Amino acid sequence: MRMLMKVSLPVEKSNEVFKSGTFPKTMESILAEQKPEAAYFFANDGKRGGFLVVNMKDTSEIPAFAEPWFLAFNAHVEFHPVMSAEDLARATPAIEQAVKKYGSRAAQAAA
């Protein structure tokens, strides 16, 4: 299952990690372990942040992805299931079925 992982690093804690000189090695270690499909970093609400696209077999893997960020950076971590363009194409029949069932005026009036 492809997940978009949003990571927000508190400024104080990440400053400590930068000043200690361990930021690059810690970040490299986490990313090597998690093997994201993509990783982008940016400023988010005045904090350091990033989006990572990761693949999980099962939601029981969430702690394995989140804990390194919690422990190393006191990070706030969110997970959102996402689809590729190919996934969306495979989902089209289900979308069309929902439109037929719930998208008509008669269905809306019945609701």
N, CA, C and O atoms as CSV, one atom per row, in Angstrom:
chain,resi,resn,atom,element,x,y,z
A,1,MET,N,N,0.847,-1.155,0.000
A,1,MET,CA,C,0.000,0.000,0.000
A,1,MET,C,C,0.905,1.234,0.000
A,1,MET,O,O,1.798,1.378,0.835
A,2,ARG,N,N,0.644,2.107,-0.956
A,2,ARG,CA,C,1.438,3.332,-1.065
A,2,ARG,C,C,0.865,4.371,-0.112
A,2,ARG,O,O,-0.340,4.623,-0.097
A,3,MET,N,N,1.757,4.978,0.695
A,3,MET,CA,C,1.338,5.979,1.673
A,3,MET,C,C,2.169,7.245,1.487
A,3,MET,O,O,3.369,7.196,1.215
A,4,LEU,N,N,1.491,8.372,1.642
A,4,LEU,CA,C,2.185,9.652,1.715
A,4,LEU,C,C,2.422,9.910,3.193
A,4,LEU,O,O,1.480,9.976,3.982
A,5,MET,N,N,3.666,10.052,3.552
A,5,MET,CA,C,4.044,10.263,4.941
A,5,MET,C,C,4.477,11.721,5.067
A,5,MET,O,O,5.426,12.152,4.411
A,6,LYS,N,N,3.783,12.472,5.907
A,6,LYS,CA,C,4.124,13.874,6.135
A,6,LYS,C,C,4.857,13.956,7.467
A,6,LYS,O,O,4.354,13.502,8.494
A,7,VAL,N,N,6.036,14.533,7.438
A,7,VAL,CA,C,6.873,14.639,8.626
A,7,VAL,C,C,7.106,16.114,8.930
A,7,VAL,O,O,7.484,16.881,8.045
A,8,SER,N,N,6.881,16.507,10.171
A,8,SER,CA,C,7.125,17.878,10.608
A,8,SER,C,C,8.087,17.838,11.783
A,8,SER,O,O,7.802,17.219,12.808
A,9,LEU,N,N,9.229,18.501,11.631
A,9,LEU,CA,C,10.266,18.477,12.661
A,9,LEU,C,C,10.229,19.779,13.465
A,9,LEU,O,O,10.399,20.858,12.897
A,10,PRO,N,N,10.010,19.689,14.777
A,10,PRO,CA,C,10.031,20.901,15.597
A,10,PRO,C,C,11.373,21.619,15.455
A,10,PRO,O,O,12.425,20.981,15.411
A,11,VAL,N,N,11.326,22.931,15.384
A,11,VAL,CA,C,12.538,23.719,15.148
A,11,VAL,C,C,13.574,23.502,16.252
A,11,VAL,O,O,14.746,23.266,15.958
A,12,GLU,N,N,13.156,23.579,17.514
A,12,GLU,CA,C,14.132,23.441,18.613
A,12,GLU,C,C,14.872,22.117,18.565
A,12,GLU,O,O,16.101,22.076,18.627
A,13,LYS,N,N,14.108,21.028,18.452
A,13,LYS,CA,C,14.735,19.700,18.454
A,13,LYS,C,C,15.611,19.504,17.220
A,13,LYS,O,O,16.718,18.977,17.326
A,14,SER,N,N,15.131,19.920,16.061
A,14,SER,CA,C,15.953,19.727,14.864
A,14,SER,C,C,17.180,20.634,14.900
A,14,SER,O,O,18.229,20.262,14.375
A,15,ASN,N,N,17.073,21.821,15.510
A,15,ASN,CA,C,18.256,22.668,15.691
A,15,ASN,C,C,19.293,21.950,16.547
A,15,ASN,O,O,20.484,21.977,16.236
A,16,GLU,N,N,18.845,21.309,17.627
A,16,GLU,CA,C,19.768,20.548,18.493
A,16,GLU,C,C,20.492,19.479,17.689
A,16,GLU,O,O,21.705,19.309,17.811
A,17,VAL,N,N,19.740,18.763,16.869
A,17,VAL,CA,C,20.328,17.676,16.078
A,17,VAL,C,C,21.316,18.245,15.058
A,17,VAL,O,O,22.377,17.663,14.832
A,18,PHE,N,N,20.973,19.384,14.440
A,18,PHE,CA,C,21.906,20.034,13.511
A,18,PHE,C,C,23.174,20.457,14.235
A,18,PHE,O,O,24.281,20.185,13.770
A,19,LYS,N,N,23.012,21.123,15.378
A,19,LYS,CA,C,24.176,21.643,16.120
A,19,LYS,C,C,25.079,20.521,16.623
A,19,LYS,O,O,26.290,20.707,16.744
A,20,SER,N,N,24.505,19.372,16.913
A,20,SER,CA,C,25.316,18.242,17.379
A,20,SER,C,C,26.091,17.594,16.233
A,20,SER,O,O,26.997,16.792,16.459
A,21,GLY,N,N,25.723,17.952,14.996
A,21,GLY,CA,C,26.400,17.379,13.835
A,21,GLY,C,C,25.854,16.039,13.385
A,21,GLY,O,O,26.394,15.427,12.463
A,22,THR,N,N,24.786,15.574,14.027
A,22,THR,CA,C,24.268,14.243,13.697
A,22,THR,C,C,23.111,14.263,12.693
A,22,THR,O,O,22.647,13.206,12.265
A,23,PHE,N,N,22.642,15.455,12.315
A,23,PHE,CA,C,21.493,15.519,11.414
A,23,PHE,C,C,21.706,14.753,10.108
A,23,PHE,O,O,20.888,13.899,9.767
A,24,PRO,N,N,22.786,15.037,9.365
A,24,PRO,CA,C,22.936,14.345,8.078
A,24,PRO,C,C,22.981,12.827,8.204
A,24,PRO,O,O,22.351,12.113,7.424
A,25,LYS,N,N,23.724,12.343,9.185
A,25,LYS,CA,C,23.859,10.888,9.353
A,25,LYS,C,C,22.526,10.263,9.794
A,25,LYS,O,O,22.157,9.188,9.322
A,26,THR,N,N,21.816,10.933,10.689
A,26,THR,CA,C,20.528,10.421,11.157
A,26,THR,C,C,19.524,10.377,10.014
A,26,THR,O,O,18.835,9.374,9.825
A,27,MET,N,N,19.442,11.462,9.254
A,27,MET,CA,C,18.516,11.524,8.124
A,27,MET,C,C,18.864,10.456,7.090
A,27,MET,O,O,17.981,9.763,6.585
A,28,GLU,N,N,20.145,10.328,6.779
A,28,GLU,CA,C,20.597,9.325,5.818
A,28,GLU,C,C,20.223,7.915,6.283
A,28,GLU,O,O,19.795,7.085,5.481
A,29,SER,N,N,20.385,7.654,7.560
A,29,SER,CA,C,20.073,6.334,8.113
A,29,SER,C,C,18.581,6.024,8.015
A,29,SER,O,O,18.193,4.929,7.605
A,30,ILE,N,N,17.756,6.987,8.390
A,30,ILE,CA,C,16.301,6.776,8.328
A,30,ILE,C,C,15.858,6.545,6.888
A,30,ILE,O,O,15.095,5.621,6.609
A,31,LEU,N,N,16.337,7.385,5.977
A,31,LEU,CA,C,15.929,7.253,4.578
A,31,LEU,C,C,16.427,5.946,3.964
A,31,LEU,O,O,15.718,5.329,3.170
A,32,ALA,N,N,17.638,5.518,4.323
A,32,ALA,CA,C,18.167,4.248,3.809
A,32,ALA,C,C,17.325,3.074,4.305
A,32,ALA,O,O,17.086,2.114,3.573
A,33,GLU,N,N,16.885,3.167,5.545
A,33,GLU,CA,C,16.064,2.104,6.129
A,33,GLU,C,C,14.665,2.075,5.522
A,33,GLU,O,O,14.130,1.001,5.250
A,34,GLN,N,N,14.073,3.244,5.308
A,34,GLN,CA,C,12.685,3.313,4.858
A,34,GLN,C,C,12.529,3.222,3.348
A,34,GLN,O,O,11.445,2.904,2.860
A,35,LYS,N,N,13.583,3.494,2.606
A,35,LYS,CA,C,13.588,3.392,1.153
A,35,LYS,C,C,12.360,4.039,0.507
A,35,LYS,O,O,11.599,3.361,-0.183
A,36,PRO,N,N,12.161,5.336,0.721
A,36,PRO,CA,C,10.995,5.974,0.113
A,36,PRO,C,C,11.086,5.970,-1.414
A,36,PRO,O,O,12.168,6.052,-1.997
A,37,GLU,N,N,9.931,5.872,-2.026
A,37,GLU,CA,C,9.831,5.966,-3.490
A,37,GLU,C,C,10.221,7.382,-3.926
A,37,GLU,O,O,10.827,7.581,-4.979
A,38,ALA,N,N,9.860,8.358,-3.089
A,38,ALA,CA,C,10.202,9.762,-3.317
A,38,ALA,C,C,10.283,10.446,-1.963
A,38,ALA,O,O,9.603,10.048,-1.017
A,39,ALA,N,N,11.122,11.484,-1.871
A,39,ALA,CA,C,11.240,12.262,-0.639
A,39,ALA,C,C,11.490,13.714,-1.011
A,39,ALA,O,O,12.392,14.027,-1.789
A,40,TYR,N,N,10.674,14.595,-0.441
A,40,TYR,CA,C,10.787,16.032,-0.692
A,40,TYR,C,C,10.769,16.756,0.651
A,40,TYR,O,O,9.984,16.411,1.534
A,41,PHE,N,N,11.627,17.751,0.803
A,41,PHE,CA,C,11.744,18.460,2.064
A,41,PHE,C,C,11.499,19.944,1.836
A,41,PHE,O,O,11.837,20.485,0.783
A,42,PHE,N,N,10.904,20.601,2.839
A,42,PHE,CA,C,10.466,21.986,2.679
A,42,PHE,C,C,10.168,22.588,4.042
A,42,PHE,O,O,10.150,21.878,5.048
A,43,ALA,N,N,9.936,23.892,4.077
A,43,ALA,CA,C,9.467,24.558,5.286
A,43,ALA,C,C,7.950,24.413,5.324
A,43,ALA,O,O,7.272,24.649,4.323
A,44,ASN,N,N,7.420,24.024,6.485
A,44,ASN,CA,C,5.989,23.783,6.622
A,44,ASN,C,C,5.511,24.399,7.931
A,44,ASN,O,O,5.928,23.966,9.005
A,45,ASP,N,N,4.650,25.394,7.854
A,45,ASP,CA,C,4.134,26.069,9.043
A,45,ASP,C,C,5.253,26.509,9.978
A,45,ASP,O,O,5.132,26.391,11.197
A,46,GLY,N,N,6.341,27.016,9.405
A,46,GLY,CA,C,7.451,27.515,10.200
A,46,GLY,C,C,8.355,26.433,10.770
A,46,GLY,O,O,9.206,26.722,11.611
A,47,LYS,N,N,8.186,25.200,10.328
A,47,LYS,CA,C,9.009,24.084,10.807
A,47,LYS,C,C,9.659,23.406,9.608
A,47,LYS,O,O,9.244,23.607,8.467
A,48,ARG,N,N,10.667,22.612,9.878
A,48,ARG,CA,C,11.242,21.773,8.823
A,48,ARG,C,C,10.260,20.636,8.562
A,48,ARG,O,O,9.689,20.071,9.495
A,49,GLY,N,N,10.070,20.310,7.306
A,49,GLY,CA,C,9.116,19.252,7.011
A,49,GLY,C,C,9.485,18.480,5.770
A,49,GLY,O,O,10.412,18.836,5.041
A,50,GLY,N,N,8.743,17.418,5.545
A,50,GLY,CA,C,8.977,16.614,4.360
A,50,GLY,C,C,7.792,15.735,4.026
A,50,GLY,O,O,6.975,15.392,4.881
A,51,PHE,N,N,7.724,15.383,2.759
A,51,PHE,CA,C,6.780,14.386,2.270
A,51,PHE,C,C,7.598,13.207,1.777
A,51,PHE,O,O,8.546,13.379,1.010
A,52,LEU,N,N,7.237,12.017,2.212
A,52,LEU,CA,C,7.872,10.803,1.719
A,52,LEU,C,C,6.779,9.896,1.180
A,52,LEU,O,O,5.722,9.760,1.796
A,53,VAL,N,N,7.023,9.289,0.057
A,53,VAL,CA,C,6.103,8.287,-0.476
A,53,VAL,C,C,6.736,6.940,-0.152
A,53,VAL,O,O,7.818,6.613,-0.640
A,54,VAL,N,N,6.042,6.163,0.683
A,54,VAL,CA,C,6.569,4.872,1.136
A,54,VAL,C,C,5.576,3.769,0.805
A,54,VAL,O,O,4.381,4.013,0.640
A,55,ASN,N,N,6.088,2.569,0.714
A,55,ASN,CA,C,5.238,1.413,0.452
A,55,ASN,C,C,5.201,0.520,1.675
A,55,ASN,O,O,6.235,0.186,2.253
A,56,MET,N,N,3.984,0.136,2.064
A,56,MET,CA,C,3.778,-0.751,3.203
A,56,MET,C,C,2.978,-1.966,2.740
A,56,MET,O,O,2.094,-1.859,1.890
A,57,LYS,N,N,3.300,-3.104,3.306
A,57,LYS,CA,C,2.504,-4.310,3.040
A,57,LYS,C,C,1.236,-4.281,3.872
A,57,LYS,O,O,0.199,-4.807,3.469
A,58,ASP,N,N,1.334,-3.656,5.047
A,58,ASP,CA,C,0.251,-3.712,6.028
A,58,ASP,C,C,0.362,-2.500,6.946
A,58,ASP,O,O,1.454,-1.966,7.145
A,59,THR,N,N,-0.756,-2.070,7.500
A,59,THR,CA,C,-0.727,-0.921,8.410
A,59,THR,C,C,0.058,-1.205,9.687
A,59,THR,O,O,0.424,-0.272,10.402
A,60,SER,N,N,0.317,-2.459,9.979
A,60,SER,CA,C,1.131,-2.769,11.162
A,60,SER,C,C,2.561,-2.251,11.006
A,60,SER,O,O,3.320,-2.242,11.976
A,61,GLU,N,N,2.936,-1.822,9.808
A,61,GLU,CA,C,4.266,-1.264,9.574
A,61,GLU,C,C,4.343,0.222,9.939
A,61,GLU,O,O,5.432,0.794,9.938
A,62,ILE,N,N,3.222,0.846,10.248
A,62,ILE,CA,C,3.230,2.273,10.563
A,62,ILE,C,C,4.234,2.612,11.675
A,62,ILE,O,O,4.997,3.564,11.514
A,63,PRO,N,N,4.266,1.876,12.793
A,63,PRO,CA,C,5.261,2.218,13.824
A,63,PRO,C,C,6.707,2.147,13.319
A,63,PRO,O,O,7.535,2.967,13.717
A,64,ALA,N,N,7.020,1.192,12.460
A,64,ALA,CA,C,8.386,1.082,11.944
A,64,ALA,C,C,8.766,2.308,11.121
A,64,ALA,O,O,9.936,2.689,11.080
A,65,PHE,N,N,7.793,2.923,10.471
A,65,PHE,CA,C,8.059,4.138,9.700
A,65,PHE,C,C,8.046,5.387,10.582
A,65,PHE,O,O,8.848,6.296,10.371
A,66,ALA,N,N,7.155,5.441,11.558
A,66,ALA,CA,C,6.999,6.649,12.366
A,66,ALA,C,C,8.020,6.767,13.492
A,66,ALA,O,O,8.535,7.859,13.734
A,67,GLU,N,N,8.323,5.675,14.184
A,67,GLU,CA,C,9.162,5.743,15.385
A,67,GLU,C,C,10.536,6.371,15.170
A,67,GLU,O,O,10.967,7.155,16.015
A,68,PRO,N,N,11.244,6.069,14.089
A,68,PRO,CA,C,12.542,6.730,13.920
A,68,PRO,C,C,12.427,8.258,13.908
A,68,PRO,O,O,13.296,8.949,14.438
A,69,TRP,N,N,11.357,8.785,13.305
A,69,TRP,CA,C,11.152,10.237,13.255
A,69,TRP,C,C,10.768,10.779,14.625
A,69,TRP,O,O,11.236,11.842,15.035
A,70,PHE,N,N,9.909,10.042,15.333
A,70,PHE,CA,C,9.530,10.455,16.690
A,70,PHE,C,C,10.765,10.519,17.585
A,70,PHE,O,O,10.998,11.517,18.267
A,71,LEU,N,N,11.546,9.454,17.576
A,71,LEU,CA,C,12.669,9.330,18.497
A,71,LEU,C,C,13.838,10.249,18.147
A,71,LEU,O,O,14.456,10.830,19.039
A,72,ALA,N,N,14.141,10.385,16.868
A,72,ALA,CA,C,15.292,11.192,16.461
A,72,ALA,C,C,15.007,12.689,16.476
A,72,ALA,O,O,15.896,13.491,16.761
A,73,PHE,N,N,13.751,13.070,16.166
A,73,PHE,CA,C,13.459,14.485,15.963
A,73,PHE,C,C,12.244,15.017,16.724
A,73,PHE,O,O,11.903,16.190,16.575
A,74,ASN,N,N,11.584,14.194,17.530
A,74,ASN,CA,C,10.320,14.618,18.158
A,74,ASN,C,C,9.306,15.029,17.089
A,74,ASN,O,O,8.507,15.940,17.305
A,75,ALA,N,N,9.340,14.368,15.959
A,75,ALA,CA,C,8.549,14.766,14.797
A,75,ALA,C,C,7.064,14.480,14.976
A,75,ALA,O,O,6.663,13.595,15.733
A,76,HIS,N,N,6.277,15.245,14.269
A,76,HIS,CA,C,4.841,14.976,14.087
A,76,HIS,C,C,4.763,14.240,12.755
A,76,HIS,O,O,5.298,14.713,11.753
A,77,VAL,N,N,4.103,13.087,12.739
A,77,VAL,CA,C,4.048,12.257,11.526
A,77,VAL,C,C,2.598,11.947,11.191
A,77,VAL,O,O,1.814,11.577,12.065
A,78,GLU,N,N,2.250,12.101,9.922
A,78,GLU,CA,C,0.915,11.752,9.432
A,78,GLU,C,C,1.065,10.790,8.256
A,78,GLU,O,O,2.048,10.842,7.518
A,79,PHE,N,N,0.080,9.916,8.095
A,79,PHE,CA,C,0.055,8.980,6.977
A,79,PHE,C,C,-1.245,9.147,6.210
A,79,PHE,O,O,-2.321,9.272,6.795
A,80,HIS,N,N,-1.122,9.146,4.882
A,80,HIS,CA,C,-2.287,9.260,4.016
A,80,HIS,C,C,-2.137,8.254,2.876
A,80,HIS,O,O,-1.143,8.290,2.152
A,81,PRO,N,N,-3.119,7.350,2.707
A,81,PRO,CA,C,-3.028,6.444,1.559
A,81,PRO,C,C,-3.145,7.250,0.272
A,81,PRO,O,O,-3.958,8.170,0.184
A,82,VAL,N,N,-2.336,6.908,-0.725
A,82,VAL,CA,C,-2.344,7.620,-1.996
A,82,VAL,C,C,-2.345,6.628,-3.156
A,82,VAL,O,O,-1.994,5.458,-3.007
A,83,MET,N,N,-2.752,7.140,-4.315
A,83,MET,CA,C,-2.797,6.316,-5.523
A,83,MET,C,C,-1.909,6.923,-6.597
A,83,MET,O,O,-1.766,8.142,-6.689
A,84,SER,N,N,-1.322,6.064,-7.397
A,84,SER,CA,C,-0.622,6.514,-8.595
A,84,SER,C,C,-1.674,6.700,-9.693
A,84,SER,O,O,-2.841,6.361,-9.499
A,85,ALA,N,N,-1.264,7.234,-10.833
A,85,ALA,CA,C,-2.192,7.388,-11.959
A,85,ALA,C,C,-2.733,6.020,-12.395
A,85,ALA,O,O,-3.898,5.898,-12.775
A,86,GLU,N,N,-1.884,5.008,-12.338
A,86,GLU,CA,C,-2.316,3.654,-12.710
A,86,GLU,C,C,-3.351,3.120,-11.712
A,86,GLU,O,O,-4.321,2.475,-12.109
A,87,ASP,N,N,-3.143,3.386,-10.425
A,87,ASP,CA,C,-4.109,2.980,-9.401
A,87,ASP,C,C,-5.455,3.653,-9.648
A,87,ASP,O,O,-6.505,3.016,-9.558
A,88,LEU,N,N,-5.413,4.938,-9.957
A,88,LEU,CA,C,-6.646,5.687,-10.214
A,88,LEU,C,C,-7.372,5.119,-11.426
A,88,LEU,O,O,-8.599,5.018,-11.421
A,89,ALA,N,N,-6.629,4.749,-12.459
A,89,ALA,CA,C,-7.250,4.147,-13.645
A,89,ALA,C,C,-7.956,2.843,-13.277
A,89,ALA,O,O,-9.053,2.577,-13.768
A,90,ARG,N,N,-7.340,2.030,-12.421
A,90,ARG,CA,C,-7.970,0.768,-11.993
A,90,ARG,C,C,-9.191,1.026,-11.115
A,90,ARG,O,O,-10.083,0.182,-11.029
A,91,ALA,N,N,-9.235,2.187,-10.464
A,91,ALA,CA,C,-10.359,2.528,-9.593
A,91,ALA,C,C,-11.551,3.093,-10.362
A,91,ALA,O,O,-12.641,3.212,-9.803
A,92,THR,N,N,-11.361,3.438,-11.621
A,92,THR,CA,C,-12.410,4.095,-12.404
A,92,THR,C,C,-13.732,3.330,-12.407
A,92,THR,O,O,-14.771,3.970,-12.244
A,93,PRO,N,N,-13.770,2.001,-12.580
A,93,PRO,CA,C,-15.058,1.306,-12.554
A,93,PRO,C,C,-15.828,1.511,-11.239
A,93,PRO,O,O,-17.049,1.667,-11.267
A,94,ALA,N,N,-15.150,1.515,-10.111
A,94,ALA,CA,C,-15.813,1.731,-8.817
A,94,ALA,C,C,-16.334,3.158,-8.715
A,94,ALA,O,O,-17.407,3.389,-8.158
A,95,ILE,N,N,-15.584,4.114,-9.249
A,95,ILE,CA,C,-16.032,5.504,-9.242
A,95,ILE,C,C,-17.280,5.643,-10.107
A,95,ILE,O,O,-18.255,6.280,-9.709
A,96,GLU,N,N,-17.240,5.041,-11.289
A,96,GLU,CA,C,-18.388,5.111,-12.195
A,96,GLU,C,C,-19.624,4.458,-11.573
A,96,GLU,O,O,-20.738,4.956,-11.733
A,97,GLN,N,N,-19.427,3.353,-10.870
A,97,GLN,CA,C,-20.547,2.678,-10.202
A,97,GLN,C,C,-21.146,3.585,-9.124
A,97,GLN,O,O,-22.368,3.667,-8.999
A,98,ALA,N,N,-20.307,4.258,-8.351
A,98,ALA,CA,C,-20.800,5.171,-7.319
A,98,ALA,C,C,-21.548,6.343,-7.946
A,98,ALA,O,O,-22.559,6.796,-7.408
A,99,VAL,N,N,-21.056,6.832,-9.079
A,99,VAL,CA,C,-21.740,7.934,-9.763
A,99,VAL,C,C,-23.127,7.495,-10.198
A,99,VAL,O,O,-24.098,8.233,-10.028
A,100,LYS,N,N,-23.225,6.299,-10.757
A,100,LYS,CA,C,-24.534,5.787,-11.198
A,100,LYS,C,C,-25.491,5.620,-10.030
A,100,LYS,O,O,-26.677,5.927,-10.142
A,101,LYS,N,N,-24.977,5.135,-8.916
A,101,LYS,CA,C,-25.841,4.855,-7.778
A,101,LYS,C,C,-26.168,6.105,-6.962
A,101,LYS,O,O,-27.305,6.282,-6.524
A,102,TYR,N,N,-25.177,6.969,-6.758
A,102,TYR,CA,C,-25.362,8.093,-5.844
A,102,TYR,C,C,-25.307,9.466,-6.508
A,102,TYR,O,O,-25.605,10.470,-5.862
A,103,GLY,N,N,-24.934,9.527,-7.771
A,103,GLY,CA,C,-24.735,10.811,-8.417
A,103,GLY,C,C,-25.952,11.360,-9.149
A,103,GLY,O,O,-25.938,12.503,-9.606
A,104,SER,N,N,-27.007,10.553,-9.264
A,104,SER,CA,C,-28.176,11.036,-9.999
A,104,SER,C,C,-29.056,11.884,-9.110
A,104,SER,O,O,-28.947,11.828,-7.885
A,105,ARG,N,N,-29.927,12.669,-9.716
A,105,ARG,CA,C,-30.846,13.494,-8.929
A,105,ARG,C,C,-31.806,12.632,-8.125
A,105,ARG,O,O,-32.175,12.991,-7.007
A,106,ALA,N,N,-32.210,11.504,-8.682
A,106,ALA,CA,C,-33.134,10.616,-7.959
A,106,ALA,C,C,-32.465,10.060,-6.699
A,106,ALA,O,O,-33.090,9.979,-5.641
A,107,ALA,N,N,-31.187,9.678,-6.820
A,107,ALA,CA,C,-30.469,9.160,-5.663
A,107,ALA,C,C,-30.280,10.242,-4.611
A,107,ALA,O,O,-30.373,9.976,-3.413
A,108,GLN,N,N,-30.014,11.468,-5.067
A,108,GLN,CA,C,-29.844,12.574,-4.123
A,108,GLN,C,C,-31.144,12.908,-3.421
A,108,GLN,O,O,-31.139,13.252,-2.239
A,109,ALA,N,N,-32.268,12.811,-4.139
A,109,ALA,CA,C,-33.562,13.088,-3.545
A,109,ALA,C,C,-33.938,12.030,-2.511
A,109,ALA,O,O,-34.590,12.332,-1.512
A,110,ALA,N,N,-33.520,10.780,-2.759
A,110,ALA,CA,C,-33.824,9.684,-1.847
A,110,ALA,C,C,-33.002,9.775,-0.566
A,110,ALA,O,O,-33.386,9.232,0.470
A,111,ALA,N,N,-31.881,10.458,-0.645
A,111,ALA,CA,C,-30.968,10.520,0.524
A,111,ALA,C,C,-31.431,11.454,1.583
A,111,ALA,O,O,-30.767,11.601,2.609
